[in-house]
Amino acid sequence: MPKSSDTNKSSIAELRDLLDQAQATIFQLKQLLRTQGRYPHEEITLTPTQRKVVDILLQTDGISTKGHLYEALYASKQGHAPDPKILREIIRLIRKQLKPHGIEISSVTGKGYTISNADKDKLNTLIFKSEALNGNLYKGINLSRTQRKFVNLLLAENGVCTKEYLYDVLYTTKQNYKPDPKILREMLWAIRKQFEPFGIEIKTVFGVGYIMPCESKAKLIELIIR
């Protein structure tokens, strides 16, 4: 009996070693394919401004009006008049990346832009894959899209992220909808609850907004899935 038990343990250990080797090989092959550009249609690379436009198109039911898109793009640029040429160029560059994936942004003459529900599903899947490959998902942390947007704003901000700026970004797709401080507090509570086991802090600057300390940013970056 003892010999049989030892044999079983040895077999299990060998299988684990083989599995580890296989996983390591798969990882190396994926890295090689990515560096050689043979990962067809797996990734898109959107700038923060392009991503903001895409998020609005994804979250808006029906037509995203030009006026609404201008408000979102110029929310943090006081004194800057919207430039139609800039919006058209942003849409052109996004379309260029989405075309190989069969995803279309349709123009509605005189109004704005829209994406079909079927194409929204494709785009959501594509974005998820891209984020997983490019490091916008975190090990052990499960954030909703809105929560991830909130966290990304804190990561990108050098200093305090004001409540007004957060409202502007989080509510860009909700026309005629007044920001609710309770929703922001509840979202912050849910994010903090997930961050706490990892020692990641989001500090409140009373009367102003929120800040993520440099040490916490470094810890969060370490959790990025690469």
Secondary structure, 3 states (H helix, E strand, C coil): CHHHHHHHHHHHHHHHHHHHHHHHHHHHHHHHHHHCCCCCCCCCCCCHHHHHHHHHHHHCCCCEEHHHHHHHHCCCCCCCCCCHHHHHHHHHHHHHHHHHHCCCCEEECCCEEECCHHHHHHHHHHHHHHHHHHCCCECCCCCCHHHHHHHHHHHHCCCCEEHHHHHHHHCCCCCCCCCCHHHHHHHHHHHHHHHHHHCCCCEEECCCEEECCHHHHHHHHHCECC
